[in-house]
């Protein structure tokens, strides 16, 4: 079957007064590039988006032309309300017989390809899909004197854009409401019409630039750069009743020999973290000659390295570990290892990878004399 024809409708007709500045926020520069151009590029570069339409304010024609500069997009004029702008955009797209439409805020320039993928996949089963994030702070209603009733945050969700819809469903919903009706968003309109709205995982990085402080924060983030460090470690094998690898106990008739718990995976990881921030190696921080580290769990070494990451004003974004051995078999324990590393580094599963390989019987690992591990860690640094 042919792929659904999908449009992205970017709403960019607002004035953005809360963000300050001399021009609407969607045209302000972020790291030398207009915010709206960054937003448009995210959709133009996505394989599932067939056309991009932008609803702009009539007074912004010159700013818009300068921002898109040779980008192949369509545009229409918006209205004073978001709902009016979306209606105009949907009507402008209607002649192209689109199957789906993703409606997005012009001032959300950090939308990821993975988020667009999740929304498009959701539309395979549902007529309306939105990205949602959990509410992590304690939440209350407000009274004139302060806090009022507490709300159950487990029942709350922060809804982002893009919001994804079956094209005709959204169009018909917009046609049934009064022309002067202004809704908070399109999902609200569909819910009121009795149309179920499905939720997929949102993206914390997909923020909407709303206040002057948001721009200040993003300008600081734009000055960040990535750095990577590698780690390599080896430990001999001897007789025993089990090994620790990447923080996971594995029962077997072997043991890794070392001063600490000899977790070769966490040792390589620690070295990779230290390398990414230019802080030497694990032997400098935890000398094998120092008796205080005898038998210590290697997670303590990782925790120490993470403390140095914080001091360096950095954060870990990805970790990849390769274990090299004939025995024990890593496959049955891979997911437990991944979960352990995710917890240690406070990273989501997509940012941690565990691999295993053998040397086809060659060398010390092939002869079963030891286990080796390699790791690479990527951090974002702010100088």
C-alpha positions in Angstrom: 0.0 0.0 0.0 1.2 3.6 -0.7 2.4 5.6 2.3 -0.1 8.1 3.7 0.4 11.6 2.4 1.4 13.8 5.3 1.6 17.6 5.7 3.2 19.6 8.5 1.3 22.8 9.4 3.4 25.2 11.4 1.5 27.9 13.3 3.7 31.1 13.3 1.2 34.0 13.3 1.6 34.9 17.0 3.1 38.1 18.4 5.2 36.4 21.2 5.1 39.5 23.5 6.1 37.4 26.5 9.5 36.7 24.9 10.4 40.3 24.6 12.6 41.6 21.8 11.9 43.8 18.8 10.4 41.2 16.5 8.1 38.2 17.0 9.9 35.4 18.8 9.7 32.9 15.8 11.9 35.3 13.8 14.5 35.9 16.5 18.0 34.5 16.0 19.1 31.5 17.9 22.8 30.7 17.4 22.7 32.9 14.3 19.6 31.3 12.7 15.9 32.3 12.9 13.9 30.1 15.2 11.2 29.5 12.5 13.8 28.3 10.0 15.1 25.7 12.5 11.5 24.5 13.0 10.8 24.3 9.3 14.0 22.4 8.7 13.1 19.6 11.1 10.0 18.8 9.0 11.6 19.3 5.6 14.3 16.8 6.4 11.8 14.1 7.5 11.1 11.4 5.1 7.4 11.1 6.1 6.5 14.7 5.6 5.4 15.6 2.0 4.7 19.3 2.4 5.2 22.0 5.0 2.7 24.9 5.3 3.3 27.9 7.6 0.5 30.2 8.9 2.1 33.6 9.3 0.9 37.1 10.3 0.3 39.4 7.4 2.6 42.0 9.0 5.5 39.4 9.0 5.8 38.8 5.2 9.3 40.3 4.9 10.6 38.6 8.1 9.2 35.3 6.8 10.7 35.7 3.3 14.1 36.4 4.9 13.8 33.4 7.3 12.9 30.7 4.7 15.5 31.9 2.1 15.2 29.2 -0.7 13.3 26.7 1.5 10.5 25.1 -0.5 7.4 25.6 1.6 3.9 26.9 1.4 2.4 29.6 3.5 -0.9 31.3 4.3 -2.0 34.1 6.5 -3.1 33.3 10.0 -5.7 34.8 12.3 -5.7 36.4 15.7 -6.4 33.0 17.3 -4.5 29.8 17.0 -7.7 28.0 16.0 -8.3 30.5 13.2 -4.7 30.1 11.9 -5.0 26.3 12.0 -8.3 26.5 10.1 -6.7 28.7 7.4 -3.7 26.3 7.1 -5.9 23.3 6.8 -8.0 24.9 4.1 -4.8 25.9 2.3 -3.7 22.2 2.3 -7.1 20.8 1.5 -6.7 20.8 -2.3 -3.7 18.5 -2.1 -5.7 15.6 -0.7 -3.5 14.9 2.4 -4.2 11.9 4.6 -2.6 13.3 7.7 -1.5 16.6 9.2 0.9 17.4 12.0 0.2 20.8 13.6 3.2 22.3 15.3 4.2 25.6 17.1 6.6 27.8 15.1 8.5 28.5 18.3 9.4 24.8 19.0 12.5 24.4 17.0 13.9 21.3 18.7 11.4 18.7 17.4 13.2 15.4 16.7 12.7 13.0 13.9 12.1 10.3 16.5 9.1 12.2 17.9 7.6 12.7 14.4 8.1 8.9 13.8 6.2 8.1 17.0 3.3 10.4 16.0 3.1 9.0 12.5 3.1 5.4 13.8 0.3 6.4 16.2 -1.8 7.6 13.4 -1.8 4.1 12.0 -4.3 3.2 14.7 -5.8 6.4 16.0 -7.4 9.5 14.4 -5.6 11.9 16.8 -2.2 11.5 18.5 -0.4 14.0 20.8 3.0 13.8 22.5 2.8 13.9 26.3 5.2 14.2 29.2 4.6 13.2 32.8 4.2 15.9 35.5 7.1 15.4 38.0 6.5 18.3 40.4 3.8 18.4 43.1 0.8 20.1 41.6 -2.0 22.1 43.3 -4.8 24.5 42.4 -4.3 28.1 43.4 -6.3 30.1 45.9 -6.1 33.9 46.7 -4.1 33.1 49.8 -1.8 30.4 48.3 -2.0 26.7 47.6 -5.4 25.0 47.5 -6.2 21.4 46.6 -3.5 18.9 45.7 -3.9 17.2 42.3 -2.9 13.6 41.5 0.0 14.2 39.1 -0.3 10.5 37.9 -3.5 11.6 36.1 -1.9 14.7 34.6 0.1 15.0 31.3 1.9 17.9 29.7 0.9 18.0 26.0 3.4 19.2 23.4 3.2 19.7 19.7 3.3 18.4 17.0 -0.3 17.2 17.4 -1.1 14.7 14.7 -4.4 14.1 13.1 -6.3 12.3 10.3 -6.6 15.2 7.9 -10.4 15.0 7.2 -11.2 14.4 10.9 -9.5 17.7 11.9 -10.9 19.6 8.9 -14.5 18.5 9.7 -14.0 19.3 13.4 -12.8 22.8 12.5 -15.8 23.3 10.1 -18.3 22.5 12.8 -17.2 25.2 15.3 -18.1 28.9 15.2 -15.6 31.0 13.2 -14.8 33.1 16.4 -14.2 30.0 18.5 -10.6 29.9 20.0 -9.5 26.7 21.6 -6.3 26.1 23.5 -5.2 23.5 20.9 -6.6 21.1 18.3 -6.7 18.1 20.6 -9.1 20.0 22.8 -11.5 20.5 19.9 -11.4 16.8 19.0 -12.0 15.7 22.5 -15.0 17.9 22.8 -16.3 16.3 19.6 -16.0 12.9 21.2 -13.0 11.8 19.1 -10.4 9.9 21.2 -6.9 11.4 21.4 -4.0 8.9 21.9 -0.9 9.9 23.8 2.7 8.9 22.8 5.9 9.6 24.6 6.9 13.3 24.3 10.4 14.7 24.3 11.9 16.9 27.1 14.1 18.7 24.5 11.1 19.7 22.5 10.5 23.0 24.4 8.5 25.9 23.3 10.4 29.2 23.4 8.0 31.4 25.4 9.8 33.8 27.7 13.0 35.8 27.4 14.6 33.4 29.9 14.0 30.6 27.4 16.1 32.3 24.8 18.8 33.0 27.3 18.9 29.4 28.3 18.9 28.1 24.7 21.7 30.6 23.8 23.7 29.1 26.6 22.9 25.6 25.4 23.9 26.5 21.8 27.4 27.2 23.1 27.6 23.6 24.3 29.8 21.1 22.5 30.1 17.4 22.7 33.2 15.4 23.7 33.8 11.7 23.8 36.1 9.5 25.9 37.1 5.8 25.5 37.9 3.2 28.1 39.5 -0.2 27.9 40.0 -2.7 30.7 41.0 -6.3 31.1 40.8 -8.7 34.1 42.0 -12.2 34.4 39.6 -15.1 35.0 40.1 -17.7 37.7 38.0 -20.4 39.4 35.1 -19.1 41.4 31.3 -18.9 41.7 30.4 -15.9 39.6 31.4 -12.6 38.0 30.1 -9.0 38.1 29.7 -7.5 34.6 28.2 -4.0 34.1 26.9 -4.2 37.7 25.1 -7.5 37.2 26.0 -10.7 39.1 26.3 -13.6 36.8 26.6 -17.1 38.4 29.2 -19.3 36.8 32.3 -21.4 37.8 34.6 -18.5 37.2 35.6 -15.3 39.0 37.3 -12.1 37.7 40.5 -11.4 39.6 41.1 -7.8 40.7 41.5 -5.5 43.6 37.9 -4.3 43.6 35.0 -6.5 42.4 36.9 -6.6 39.1 33.8 -5.5 37.1 35.6 -5.0 33.8 32.6 -3.4 32.1 32.2 -0.7 34.8 36.0 -0.1 34.9 36.0 0.6 31.1 32.9 2.8 31.6 34.6 4.8 34.4 37.7 5.4 32.2 35.5 6.5 29.3 33.7 9.1 31.5 37.0 10.4 32.8 38.4 10.6 29.3 35.4 12.6 28.1 36.1 15.3 30.7 39.9 15.1 30.6 40.3 13.7 34.1 42.9 11.0 33.7 42.2 7.4 34.3 40.7 5.1 36.9 44.2 4.1 38.2 44.9 7.7 39.1 41.7 8.1 41.1 41.6 4.6 42.6 45.2 3.1 42.8 45.2 -0.7 43.1 47.9 -0.3 45.8 45.4 1.5 48.1 43.8 -1.0 50.5 40.6 1.0 50.9 39.4 0.0 47.4 39.9 -3.8 48.0 36.6 -5.5 47.2 34.7 -2.3 46.6 31.8 -2.4 44.1 32.8 -0.7 40.9 29.6 1.3 40.9 31.5 3.5 43.4 34.0 4.3 40.7 31.3 5.3 38.3 29.7 7.5 40.9 33.0 9.3 41.6 33.4 9.9 37.8 29.9 11.3 37.6 30.7 13.7 40.4 33.6 15.1 38.3 31.2 15.4 35.3 29.0 17.7 37.4 32.0 19.7 38.5 33.0 20.1 34.9 29.5 21.6 34.0 28.9 18.6 31.7 26.3 15.9 31.3 26.5 12.4 29.9 24.3 11.9 26.8 25.3 8.4 25.6 27.2 5.3 26.6 28.2 2.3 24.6 30.0 -0.8 26.1 31.4 -3.8 24.4 32.3 -6.9 26.4 34.8 -9.4 24.8 34.7 -12.9 26.1 33.9 -16.6 25.3 32.2 -17.2 28.6 29.9 -16.4 30.3 27.3 -15.7 27.7 26.2 -12.1 27.8 22.9 -12.3 25.9 20.7 -13.5 28.8 22.0 -10.7 31.0 22.1 -7.9 28.4 18.8 -6.2 29.4 19.7 -6.3 33.1 23.1 -4.7 32.3 21.5 -2.0 30.2 19.0 -1.2 33.0 21.8 -1.0 35.5 23.8 1.4 33.4 20.8 3.5 32.7 20.2 3.8 36.4 23.8 4.6 37.2 24.1 7.3 34.5 20.5 8.5 34.7 20.0 8.0 31.0 17.0 6.6 29.0 17.3 3.2 27.4 17.8 4.7 24.0 21.0 6.3 25.2 22.8 3.2 26.5 24.0 0.3 24.4 25.6 -3.0 25.6 27.3 -5.3 23.0 29.1 -8.6 23.3 31.6 -10.3 21.0 34.1 -13.1 21.0 37.6 -13.3 19.4 36.8 -16.6 17.6 39.0 -18.5 20.0 42.0 -16.2 19.4 44.1 -14.5 22.1 43.7 -14.5 25.9 39.9 -14.0 25.7 39.6 -16.8 23.2 41.5 -19.1 25.5 39.2 -18.1 28.4 42.0 -16.5 30.4 40.2 -13.2 30.9 37.5 -10.8 29.9 38.1 -7.4 28.1 35.7 -4.4 27.8 35.7 -1.3 25.7 33.5 1.7 26.3 32.8 5.1 24.8 30.9 7.9 26.5 29.7 11.1 25.0 29.1 14.2 27.1 27.8 17.7 26.5 30.1 20.4 27.9 29.5 24.0 28.6 32.6 26.3 28.9 
